[in-house]
Amino acid sequence: MINITEEQKQYLKEQNVDIREALENDDLGELLLAIDAAIVDNIVDHNDEPDETGIKLQRIYDQVYNQNVED
């Protein structure tokens, strides 16, 4: 099971990041790729610099990764 908070899921949903299939398949790699694609789109849309949304998406990416890494 992927460790992701309801708050993180809600924010991703609000940003139109489709994570449903990744969660259904319990596929962390797919989930991170979906978030990464949203980050890249944000950067491209804002003259090669992330805006506040892009920064928050990157923060969520990092949090989800860290929440799921085995020590």
Backbone torsions as a table, in degrees:
resi	resn	phi	psi	omega
1	MET	NA	134.8	179.9
2	ILE	-79.4	130.4	176.4
3	ASN	-84.0	109.7	177.4
4	ILE	-148.8	135.5	-177.1
5	THR	-79.5	160.2	176.3
6	GLU	-62.9	-36.9	178.4
7	GLU	-62.1	-43.5	178.2
8	GLN	-63.9	-44.6	178.3
9	LYS	-59.0	-45.2	-177.8
10	GLN	-62.4	-44.3	-179.7
11	TYR	-63.4	-43.3	179.1
12	LEU	-62.6	-40.3	177.9
13	LYS	-62.4	-44.1	179.1
14	GLU	-61.0	-29.1	-179.7
15	GLN	-92.8	9.2	179.1
16	ASN	61.9	34.3	174.6
17	VAL	-91.2	116.0	-176.2
18	ASP	-82.8	103.7	-179.1
19	ILE	-112.3	0.1	-174.9
20	ARG	-55.5	-51.9	-176.9
21	GLU	-64.8	-40.1	179.1
22	ALA	-61.4	-41.0	179.0
23	LEU	-69.6	-41.1	178.6
24	GLU	-61.6	-37.2	-178.8
25	ASN	-88.8	-1.0	-177.7
26	ASP	53.3	45.9	-174.3
27	ASP	-112.4	96.3	-178.9
28	LEU	-61.2	-41.6	-179.7
29	GLY	-59.7	-43.7	178.6
30	GLU	-64.4	-40.3	178.4
31	LEU	-62.2	-47.7	-179.4
32	LEU	-65.2	-35.7	177.0
33	LEU	-64.4	-39.1	178.7
34	ALA	-63.8	-43.4	178.7
35	ILE	-66.6	-42.6	179.9
36	ASP	-60.6	-41.5	179.0
37	ALA	-61.5	-39.3	178.1
38	ALA	-66.1	-37.8	177.7
39	ILE	-63.9	-47.5	-179.9
40	VAL	-60.7	-46.1	178.3
41	ASP	-58.2	-41.6	179.4
42	ASN	-63.1	-43.5	-179.6
43	ILE	-64.5	-44.8	179.7
44	VAL	-63.0	-39.9	-178.9
45	ASP	-70.5	-14.9	-176.0
46	HIS	-123.6	45.7	172.0
47	ASN	57.0	45.6	176.3
48	ASP	65.4	20.9	175.0
49	GLU	-135.3	130.6	178.5
50	PRO	-70.2	144.7	172.8
51	ASP	-90.9	-167.1	-177.9
52	GLU	-58.6	-39.7	178.7
53	THR	-64.5	-44.8	179.2
54	GLY	-61.9	-38.9	178.5
55	ILE	-66.0	-42.0	178.8
56	LYS	-66.8	-38.8	176.2
57	LEU	-61.1	-41.5	178.4
58	GLN	-64.2	-39.8	178.7
59	ARG	-62.2	-44.0	178.8
60	ILE	-64.7	-41.4	176.6
61	TYR	-55.1	-50.5	-178.8
62	ASP	-62.6	-42.5	-179.9
63	GLN	-63.6	-47.3	-179.3
64	VAL	-61.9	-43.2	177.5
65	TYR	-58.0	-50.5	-177.1
66	ASN	-65.7	-33.5	179.1
67	GLN	-68.2	-17.7	-173.6
68	ASN	-116.5	-1.3	178.6
69	VAL	-79.5	131.8	176.1
70	GLU	-81.9	135.0	178.8
71	ASP	-78.7	NA	NA
